[in-house]
Amino acid sequence: MTYYTYMESPIGPLLLAGDDSGLRRLGFPKGKNPPQPAPDWRRDPHCLRYVAEQLDAYFRGSLRDFDLPLQMQGTPFQLSVWKALRDIPYGETISYGELARRIGKPKGPRAVGHANGANPIPIIVPCHRVIASDGKLGGFGGGLKTKETLLALERNGAAIAETTVSAPRLGESHGSLAR
């Protein structure tokens, strides 16, 4: 069973979805391709609180590395790109071309860009850290302003504005999803 919840954050609402094996989706409901819960998903406002807690710490500027079980599904190429994204250090950016070289596909920056855009767990799998070779931000599912905000957060190491994250209440949970 896949469970989902929405979390308020300084960059807008986030959709979190997962099951007992880990987080499967983080989406931007106000982004350019807003994710929709699948008909067989069950809404539980208290599920995935451990994900919300880590995102809260990230937005406060006190967490640099997420420690979460992730369940990413994609092609072998996409999985290799998403794995390489997790190796980009906090506060740093690389180009699509550099990412392609890192995974052994130096002629594949466009393919890397497509895989980057298909990342089902942005922020935690930091696709926002990939930019164009000319320094421009390029696309981002949450919008360019969100990408810019995330990069500024990491560059400055301080909390995003005065907004606080409203995570699900800690005392309530749904099975092992609450961890």
Residue frames as a rotation matrix with the C-alpha (Angstrom) as fourth column:
MET 1
0.584 0.812 0.000 0.00
0.812 -0.584 0.000 0.00
0.000 0.000 -1.000 0.00
THR 2
-0.558 -0.688 0.464 1.29
0.669 -0.704 -0.240 3.45
0.492 0.177 0.853 -0.89
TYR 3
0.364 0.584 -0.726 0.46
0.881 -0.468 0.067 6.23
-0.300 -0.664 -0.685 1.53
TYR 4
-0.347 -0.485 0.803 0.71
0.682 -0.718 -0.139 9.93
0.644 0.500 0.580 0.89
THR 5
0.351 0.396 -0.849 0.48
0.821 -0.567 0.075 13.22
-0.451 -0.723 -0.524 2.67
TYR 6
0.453 -0.238 0.859 1.05
0.442 -0.777 -0.449 16.89
0.774 0.583 -0.246 1.93
MET 7
0.102 -0.527 -0.844 3.59
0.952 -0.195 0.236 18.93
-0.289 -0.828 0.482 3.84
GLU 8
0.977 0.126 0.170 3.73
0.165 -0.957 -0.238 22.70
0.133 0.261 -0.956 3.98
SER 9
0.142 -0.981 -0.134 7.21
0.948 0.096 0.304 24.07
-0.285 -0.170 0.943 3.39
PRO 10
-0.024 -0.221 -0.975 8.89
0.128 -0.968 0.216 27.43
-0.991 -0.120 0.052 2.77
ILE 11
-0.898 -0.310 -0.312 8.85
-0.261 -0.195 0.945 26.67
-0.354 0.930 0.094 -0.97
GLY 12
-0.198 0.911 -0.362 5.18
-0.936 -0.066 0.346 25.69
0.292 0.408 0.865 -1.01
PRO 13
0.539 0.481 0.691 3.29
-0.690 0.723 0.035 22.46
-0.483 -0.496 0.722 -0.42
LEU 14
-0.566 -0.697 -0.440 5.07
-0.816 0.549 0.180 19.16
0.117 0.461 -0.880 -1.05
LEU 15
0.691 0.699 -0.184 3.50
-0.684 0.714 0.149 15.81
0.235 0.023 0.972 -1.82
LEU 16
-0.517 -0.791 0.326 5.20
-0.849 0.522 -0.080 12.90
-0.107 -0.318 -0.942 -0.02
ALA 17
0.667 0.717 -0.202 4.36
-0.736 0.677 -0.024 9.32
0.119 0.165 0.979 -0.97
GLY 18
-0.491 -0.844 -0.217 5.82
-0.774 0.537 -0.335 6.01
0.399 0.003 -0.917 0.08
ASP 19
0.633 0.609 -0.478 5.29
-0.291 0.759 0.582 2.64
0.718 -0.229 0.658 1.60
ASP 20
0.965 -0.199 0.168 6.87
-0.103 0.299 0.949 0.53
-0.239 -0.933 0.268 4.32
SER 21
0.455 -0.847 0.276 10.07
0.878 0.478 0.019 0.20
-0.148 0.234 0.961 2.27
GLY 22
-0.516 -0.718 -0.467 10.66
0.667 -0.679 0.308 3.94
-0.538 -0.152 0.829 1.87
LEU 23
0.049 0.443 -0.895 9.89
-0.207 -0.873 -0.443 7.20
-0.977 0.207 0.049 0.15
ARG 24
-0.122 -0.019 0.992 8.81
0.833 0.542 0.113 6.82
-0.540 0.840 -0.051 -3.47
ARG 25
0.015 0.249 0.969 7.74
0.811 -0.570 0.133 10.32
0.585 0.783 -0.210 -4.44
LEU 26
-0.229 0.015 -0.973 8.24
0.593 -0.791 -0.151 13.95
-0.772 -0.612 0.173 -3.50
GLY 27
-0.263 0.224 0.939 6.33
0.925 -0.218 0.311 16.32
0.274 0.950 -0.150 -5.72
PHE 28
-0.921 -0.040 -0.387 5.52
0.134 -0.966 -0.220 19.99
-0.365 -0.255 0.895 -6.11
PRO 29
-0.161 0.949 0.269 1.71
0.857 0.270 -0.439 20.30
-0.489 0.160 -0.857 -6.33
LYS 30
0.705 0.396 -0.589 2.13
0.116 -0.883 -0.455 23.87
-0.700 0.252 -0.668 -7.56
GLY 31
-0.378 -0.922 -0.080 4.95
-0.070 -0.058 0.996 23.01
-0.923 0.382 -0.042 -9.99
LYS 32
-0.447 0.155 -0.881 4.82
-0.851 -0.376 0.366 22.72
-0.275 0.913 0.300 -13.74
ASN 33
-0.296 0.431 -0.852 3.65
-0.370 0.771 0.519 19.09
0.880 0.469 -0.069 -13.85
PRO 34
-0.218 0.190 0.957 1.79
-0.973 -0.122 -0.197 18.73
0.079 -0.974 0.212 -10.57
PRO 35
-0.911 -0.137 -0.389 1.78
-0.127 0.991 -0.050 15.16
0.392 0.004 -0.920 -9.29
GLN 36
0.088 0.968 0.235 -1.50
-0.885 -0.032 0.465 13.52
0.458 -0.249 0.854 -8.50
PRO 37
-0.470 -0.183 0.864 -1.93
-0.663 0.719 -0.209 10.71
-0.583 -0.671 -0.459 -6.00
ALA 38
-0.844 0.174 -0.508 -2.73
-0.272 0.677 0.684 7.44
0.462 0.715 -0.524 -7.74
PRO 39
0.082 0.992 0.096 -6.27
-0.669 -0.016 0.743 6.14
0.739 -0.125 0.662 -7.17
ASP 40
0.557 0.146 -0.818 -5.00
0.295 0.886 0.358 3.24
0.777 -0.440 0.450 -5.05
TRP 41
-0.642 -0.764 0.060 -2.91
0.253 -0.285 -0.925 5.44
0.724 -0.578 0.376 -2.71
ARG 42
0.387 0.740 -0.550 -4.28
0.805 0.019 0.593 6.07
0.449 -0.672 -0.589 0.76
ARG 43
0.038 -0.324 0.945 -4.05
-0.154 -0.936 -0.315 9.52
0.987 -0.133 -0.086 2.31
ASP 44
0.551 0.025 -0.834 -2.66
0.790 0.307 0.531 9.56
0.269 -0.951 0.150 5.82
PRO 45
0.768 -0.205 0.606 -1.69
-0.145 -0.978 -0.148 12.96
0.623 0.026 -0.781 7.26
HIS 46
0.714 -0.485 0.506 0.67
-0.609 -0.074 0.789 11.30
-0.346 -0.871 -0.348 9.75
CYS 47
0.803 -0.452 0.389 2.59
0.531 0.838 -0.124 9.02
-0.270 0.306 0.913 7.45
LEU 48
0.325 -0.788 0.523 6.14
0.774 -0.096 -0.626 9.75
0.544 0.608 0.579 6.44
ARG 49
0.996 0.085 0.023 6.74
0.055 -0.802 0.594 12.07
0.069 -0.591 -0.804 9.38
TYR 50
0.374 -0.927 -0.033 10.39
0.476 0.162 0.864 11.04
-0.796 -0.339 0.502 9.46
VAL 51
-0.157 -0.360 0.920 10.71
0.975 -0.206 0.086 12.45
0.159 0.910 0.383 5.93
ALA 52
0.635 0.491 0.596 8.96
0.395 -0.870 0.295 15.67
0.664 0.048 -0.747 6.96
GLU 53
0.882 -0.349 -0.317 11.27
0.224 -0.282 0.933 16.00
-0.415 -0.894 -0.170 9.98
GLN 54
-0.074 -0.971 0.227 14.38
0.766 0.090 0.637 15.76
-0.639 0.221 0.737 7.81
LEU 55
-0.045 0.127 0.991 12.98
0.846 -0.523 0.106 18.17
0.532 0.843 -0.084 5.23
ASP 56
0.921 0.388 0.036 12.16
0.288 -0.739 0.609 20.58
0.263 -0.550 -0.792 8.06
ALA 57
0.513 -0.809 -0.288 15.78
0.365 -0.098 0.926 20.40
-0.777 -0.580 0.245 9.27
TYR 58
-0.259 -0.579 0.773 17.03
0.952 -0.016 0.307 20.92
-0.166 0.815 0.555 5.70
PHE 59
0.303 0.464 0.832 14.88
0.640 -0.746 0.184 24.03
0.706 0.477 -0.523 5.24
ARG 60
0.983 -0.009 -0.181 16.12
0.145 -0.560 0.816 25.37
-0.108 -0.828 -0.550 8.59
GLY 61
0.555 -0.831 -0.032 19.68
-0.568 -0.351 -0.744 24.99
0.607 0.431 -0.667 7.30
SER 62
0.153 -0.491 0.858 20.63
-0.940 0.197 0.280 22.38
-0.306 -0.849 -0.431 9.90
LEU 63
0.378 -0.033 0.925 20.64
0.077 0.997 0.004 19.25
-0.922 0.070 0.380 7.69
ARG 64
-0.086 -0.512 -0.854 22.96
-0.868 -0.383 0.317 18.71
-0.489 0.769 -0.412 4.75
ASP 65
-0.801 -0.232 -0.552 22.66
-0.488 0.788 0.376 14.98
0.348 0.571 -0.744 4.12
PHE 66
0.244 0.954 0.175 19.37
-0.955 0.204 0.217 13.11
0.172 -0.220 0.960 4.14
ASP 67
-0.906 -0.412 0.098 19.31
-0.424 0.881 -0.209 9.67
0.000 -0.231 -0.973 5.72
LEU 68
0.011 0.992 0.122 16.12
-0.804 0.082 -0.589 8.16
-0.595 -0.092 0.799 4.36
PRO 69
-0.507 -0.068 0.859 15.12
0.325 0.908 0.264 4.86
-0.798 0.413 -0.439 2.77
LEU 70
-0.200 0.384 -0.901 14.32
-0.797 -0.599 -0.079 5.61
-0.570 0.703 0.426 -0.87
GLN 71
-0.157 0.233 0.960 12.50
0.429 0.892 -0.147 3.38
-0.890 0.388 -0.240 -3.34
MET 72
-0.088 0.034 -0.996 13.24
-0.687 -0.726 0.035 4.81
-0.721 0.687 0.087 -6.76
GLN 73
0.150 0.198 0.969 11.97
0.498 0.831 -0.247 3.07
-0.854 0.519 0.026 -9.86
GLY 74
0.546 -0.022 -0.837 13.33
-0.630 -0.670 -0.393 3.87
-0.552 0.742 -0.380 -13.30
THR 75
0.907 -0.317 -0.279 15.44
-0.057 0.562 -0.825 2.59
0.418 0.764 0.492 -16.14
PRO 76
0.491 -0.808 -0.327 19.02
0.861 0.392 0.323 1.50
-0.133 -0.440 0.888 -15.40
PHE 77
-0.319 -0.603 0.731 20.21
0.689 -0.677 -0.258 4.77
0.651 0.422 0.631 -16.99
GLN 78
0.362 0.523 0.772 17.88
-0.175 -0.775 0.607 6.89
0.915 -0.355 -0.189 -14.85
LEU 79
0.959 0.002 -0.283 18.94
0.264 0.353 0.898 5.03
0.102 -0.936 0.338 -11.72
SER 80
0.083 -0.996 -0.041 22.60
0.992 0.086 -0.089 5.71
0.092 -0.033 0.995 -12.54
VAL 81
-0.279 -0.101 0.955 21.89
0.260 -0.965 -0.027 9.42
0.924 0.241 0.296 -12.97
TRP 82
0.653 0.634 0.414 19.88
-0.227 -0.358 0.906 9.59
0.722 -0.686 -0.090 -9.74
LYS 83
0.728 -0.494 -0.476 22.64
0.686 0.508 0.521 7.79
-0.015 -0.706 0.708 -7.85
ALA 84
-0.290 -0.886 0.362 25.21
0.880 -0.396 -0.264 10.28
0.377 0.242 0.894 -9.18
LEU 85
0.176 0.432 0.884 22.98
0.022 -0.900 0.436 13.19
0.984 -0.058 -0.168 -8.10
ARG 86
0.957 0.245 -0.156 23.30
0.136 0.097 0.986 12.02
0.257 -0.965 0.059 -4.50
ASP 87
0.282 -0.936 -0.212 27.09
0.953 0.246 0.178 12.35
-0.114 -0.252 0.961 -4.81
ILE 88
-0.042 -0.250 0.967 26.95
0.403 -0.890 -0.212 16.10
0.914 0.381 0.138 -5.59
PRO 89
-0.632 -0.280 -0.723 27.99
0.764 -0.069 -0.641 17.80
0.130 -0.958 0.257 -2.34
TYR 90
0.457 0.770 -0.445 25.65
0.863 -0.505 0.013 20.16
-0.214 -0.390 -0.896 -0.51
GLY 91
0.522 -0.171 -0.836 26.16
0.067 -0.968 0.241 23.73
-0.850 -0.182 -0.494 -1.69
GLU 92
-0.620 -0.764 -0.179 27.83
-0.179 -0.085 0.980 22.78
-0.764 0.639 -0.084 -4.97
THR 93
0.629 0.751 -0.198 26.56
-0.386 0.080 -0.919 22.65
-0.675 0.655 0.340 -8.53
ILE 94
-0.567 -0.732 0.378 27.72
0.097 0.397 0.913 20.79
-0.818 0.554 -0.154 -11.62
SER 95
-0.360 0.410 -0.838 26.72
-0.894 -0.407 0.185 20.94
-0.265 0.816 0.513 -15.27
TYR 96
0.730 0.655 0.197 24.68
-0.519 0.718 -0.464 18.36
-0.445 0.236 0.864 -17.14
GLY 97
0.606 -0.585 -0.539 27.81
-0.453 0.303 -0.838 17.61
0.654 0.752 -0.082 -19.17
GLU 98
-0.447 -0.787 0.426 29.87
-0.803 0.143 -0.579 16.99
0.394 -0.601 -0.696 -16.03
LEU 99
0.035 0.541 0.840 27.17
-0.761 0.559 -0.329 14.70
-0.648 -0.628 0.432 -14.66
ALA 100
0.904 0.265 -0.335 27.18
-0.427 0.599 -0.678 12.80
0.021 0.756 0.655 -17.96
ARG 101
0.101 -0.951 -0.293 30.97
-0.575 0.184 -0.797 12.38
0.812 0.249 -0.528 -17.70
ARG 102
-0.416 -0.270 0.868 30.68
-0.908 0.178 -0.380 11.17
-0.052 -0.946 -0.319 -14.10
ILE 103
0.339 0.598 0.726 28.38
-0.502 0.768 -0.398 8.33
-0.795 -0.230 0.561 -15.12
GLY 104
-0.470 -0.678 0.565 30.56
0.113 0.588 0.801 7.38
-0.875 0.440 -0.200 -18.08
LYS 105
0.200 0.600 0.775 28.32
0.933 0.125 -0.337 8.87
-0.299 0.790 -0.534 -20.80
PRO 106
-0.503 -0.531 -0.682 30.28
0.431 -0.838 0.334 11.97
-0.749 -0.126 0.651 -21.91
LYS 107
-0.976 0.179 0.124 28.11
0.042 -0.404 0.914 12.42
0.213 0.897 0.387 -25.02
GLY 108
-0.375 0.892 -0.251 24.87
0.722 0.451 0.524 12.21
0.581 0.016 -0.814 -23.05
PRO 109
-0.989 -0.002 -0.150 24.16
0.108 -0.705 -0.700 15.58
-0.104 -0.709 0.698 -21.40
ARG 110
-0.490 0.870 -0.056 20.69
-0.748 -0.386 0.540 15.75
0.448 0.307 0.840 -22.97
ALA 111
0.040 0.475 -0.879 19.82
0.099 0.874 0.476 12.24
0.994 -0.106 -0.012 -21.82
VAL 112
-0.677 -0.335 -0.656 21.13
0.679 0.060 -0.732 13.15
0.284 -0.940 0.186 -18.36
GLY 113
-0.924 0.360 0.130 18.90
-0.378 -0.909 -0.174 16.23
0.055 -0.210 0.976 -18.43
HIS 114
-0.099 0.925 -0.366 15.85
-0.574 0.248 0.781 14.10
0.813 0.287 0.506 -19.23
ALA 115
-0.061 0.019 -0.998 16.68
0.573 0.819 -0.019 11.63
0.817 -0.573 -0.061 -16.45
ASN 116
-0.931 -0.308 -0.198 17.28
0.346 -0.559 -0.754 14.54
0.121 -0.770 0.626 -14.10
GLY 117
-0.675 0.726 0.130 13.85
-0.681 -0.681 0.270 15.92
0.284 0.094 0.954 -14.98
ALA 118
0.154 0.734 -0.661 12.25
-0.300 0.672 0.677 12.53
0.941 0.094 0.324 -14.28
ASN 119
-0.831 -0.529 -0.172 13.71
0.025 0.274 -0.961 12.35
0.556 -0.803 -0.215 -10.77
PRO 120
0.087 0.970 -0.228 10.79
0.362 0.182 0.914 11.24
0.928 -0.162 -0.335 -8.55
ILE 121
0.613 0.078 -0.786 12.36
0.790 -0.050 0.611 12.52
0.008 -0.996 -0.093 -5.31
PRO 122
0.170 -0.567 0.806 13.73
0.322 -0.741 -0.589 16.05
0.931 0.360 0.056 -5.89
ILE 123
0.555 -0.185 0.811 15.46
-0.697 -0.637 0.331 17.94
0.455 -0.749 -0.482 -3.07
ILE 124
0.661 -0.287 0.693 16.42
-0.418 0.626 0.658 14.70
-0.623 -0.725 0.294 -1.32
VAL 125
0.122 -0.609 0.784 17.94
0.853 0.468 0.231 13.42
-0.507 0.640 0.577 -4.58
PRO 126
0.138 -0.017 -0.990 19.34
0.234 -0.971 0.049 16.88
-0.962 -0.239 -0.130 -5.40
CYS 127
0.071 -0.024 0.997 18.59
0.992 0.110 -0.068 17.44
-0.108 0.994 0.032 -9.08
HIS 128
0.953 0.301 -0.029 18.46
0.299 -0.953 -0.051 21.16
-0.043 0.040 -0.998 -8.28
ARG 129
0.409 -0.881 -0.238 22.28
-0.082 -0.295 0.952 21.09
-0.909 -0.370 -0.193 -8.06
VAL 130
-0.304 -0.462 0.833 22.62
0.799 0.353 0.487 20.48
-0.520 0.813 0.262 -11.81
ILE 131
0.394 0.344 -0.852 22.84
-0.081 -0.911 -0.405 23.57
-0.916 0.229 -0.330 -14.00
ALA 132
0.969 -0.046 0.241 23.65
0.244 0.081 -0.966 24.38
0.025 0.996 0.090 -17.62
SER 133
0.197 -0.980 0.029 27.30
0.980 0.197 0.023 24.65
-0.029 0.024 0.999 -18.66
ASP 134
-0.245 -0.256 0.935 26.84
0.435 -0.891 -0.130 28.41
0.867 0.375 0.329 -19.15
GLY 135
-0.972 -0.190 -0.135 25.79
0.191 -0.312 -0.931 28.78
0.135 -0.931 0.340 -15.51
LYS 136
-0.411 0.897 0.162 22.07
-0.769 -0.437 0.466 29.19
0.489 0.067 0.870 -16.20
LEU 137
-0.427 0.270 0.863 19.72
-0.749 0.430 -0.505 27.26
-0.507 -0.862 0.018 -13.96
GLY 138
-0.889 0.193 -0.414 17.80
-0.163 0.713 0.682 25.31
0.427 0.674 -0.603 -16.59
GLY 139
0.006 0.999 -0.032 14.50
-0.422 0.032 0.906 23.66
0.907 0.008 0.422 -15.74
PHE 140
-0.982 -0.179 0.054 13.15
-0.127 0.426 -0.896 22.35
0.137 -0.887 -0.441 -12.47
GLY 141
-0.487 0.842 -0.233 9.84
0.615 0.519 0.593 20.64
0.620 0.145 -0.771 -11.63
GLY 142
0.040 0.475 -0.879 9.19
0.951 -0.287 -0.112 23.04
-0.305 -0.832 -0.464 -8.78
GLY 143
0.912 0.254 0.321 9.95
0.367 -0.854 -0.369 26.07
0.181 0.455 -0.872 -10.96
LEU 144
0.122 -0.945 0.305 13.09
0.511 -0.203 -0.835 28.13
0.851 0.258 0.458 -11.38
LYS 145
0.195 -0.005 0.981 12.34
-0.633 -0.764 0.122 30.31
0.749 -0.645 -0.153 -8.34
THR 146
0.940 0.165 0.298 12.25
-0.335 0.608 0.720 27.18
-0.062 -0.776 0.627 -6.18
LYS 147
0.641 -0.767 -0.021 15.53
0.686 0.586 -0.431 25.93
0.343 0.262 0.902 -7.68
GLU 148
0.002 -0.612 0.791 17.10
0.056 -0.789 -0.611 29.32
0.998 0.046 0.033 -7.05
THR 149
0.507 0.285 0.813 15.82
-0.743 -0.333 0.580 29.30
0.437 -0.899 0.043 -3.46
LEU 150
0.989 -0.144 0.014 17.21
0.123 0.886 0.446 25.81
-0.076 -0.440 0.895 -2.77
LEU 151
0.327 -0.925 0.196 20.61
0.715 0.106 -0.691 26.72
0.618 0.366 0.696 -4.19
ALA 152
0.035 -0.262 0.964 20.68
-0.346 -0.909 -0.234 29.94
0.938 -0.325 -0.123 -2.12
LEU 153
0.859 0.304 0.412 19.78
-0.492 0.266 0.829 27.97
0.142 -0.915 0.378 1.02
GLU 154
0.828 -0.560 -0.035 22.68
0.560 0.819 0.125 25.59
-0.042 -0.123 0.992 0.41
ARG 155
0.147 -0.795 0.589 25.10
0.508 -0.450 -0.734 28.33
0.848 0.407 0.338 -0.58
ASN 156
-0.024 -0.082 0.996 24.33
-0.537 -0.840 -0.082 30.39
0.843 -0.537 -0.024 2.53
GLY 157
-0.605 -0.209 -0.769 23.69
0.350 0.797 -0.492 27.49
0.716 -0.566 -0.409 4.91
ALA 158
-0.937 0.345 0.052 20.88
-0.228 -0.493 -0.840 29.40
-0.264 -0.799 0.541 6.59
ALA 159
-0.386 0.881 0.275 17.16
0.567 0.461 -0.682 28.86
-0.727 -0.108 -0.678 6.89
ILE 160
-0.634 0.305 0.711 14.85
0.630 -0.329 0.703 29.94
0.448 0.894 0.017 4.10
ALA 161
-0.322 0.506 0.800 13.23
-0.139 -0.862 0.488 33.24
0.936 0.046 0.348 5.02
GLU 162
-0.687 0.167 0.707 10.96
-0.725 -0.219 -0.653 33.42
0.046 -0.961 0.271 8.06
THR 163
0.296 0.870 -0.393 8.66
-0.831 0.437 0.343 30.63
0.470 0.226 0.853 6.94
THR 164
-0.505 -0.429 0.749 8.56
-0.745 0.654 -0.129 27.47
-0.435 -0.623 -0.650 9.00
VAL 165
-0.661 0.227 -0.716 7.69
-0.373 0.729 0.575 24.00
0.652 0.646 -0.397 7.89
SER 166
-0.004 0.736 0.676 4.53
-0.984 0.116 -0.133 22.46
-0.177 -0.666 0.724 9.22
ALA 167
-0.760 -0.324 -0.564 5.37
-0.430 0.901 0.061 18.78
0.488 0.289 -0.823 9.57
PRO 168
0.262 0.846 -0.465 2.83
-0.057 0.494 0.868 16.21
0.963 -0.201 0.178 10.70
ARG 169
0.495 -0.023 0.869 2.53
-0.841 -0.264 0.472 15.99
0.218 -0.964 -0.150 14.49
LEU 170
-0.438 -0.866 -0.244 5.14
-0.754 0.501 -0.425 13.70
0.490 -0.002 -0.872 16.00
GLY 171
-0.589 0.164 0.792 2.95
-0.642 0.501 -0.581 11.77
-0.492 -0.850 -0.190 18.38
GLU 172
0.464 0.843 0.274 0.78
-0.396 0.473 -0.787 10.27
-0.793 0.256 0.553 15.68
SER 173
-0.584 -0.733 -0.349 1.85
-0.686 0.215 0.695 7.80
-0.434 0.646 -0.628 13.08
HIS 174
0.663 0.702 -0.260 0.83
-0.738 0.556 -0.382 5.13
-0.123 0.445 0.887 10.67
GLY 175
0.968 -0.239 0.075 2.68
0.243 0.969 -0.045 1.87
-0.062 0.062 0.996 11.21
SER 176
0.219 -0.975 -0.031 6.32
0.796 0.160 0.584 1.70
-0.564 -0.152 0.811 10.22
LEU 177
0.268 -0.095 0.959 5.95
0.767 -0.581 -0.272 4.69
0.583 0.809 -0.083 7.90
ALA 178
0.932 0.167 0.322 6.23
-0.037 -0.839 0.543 6.97
0.361 -0.518 -0.776 10.90
ARG 179
0.228 -0.909 -0.348 9.62
0.543 0.415 -0.730 5.54
0.808 -0.023 0.588 11.90
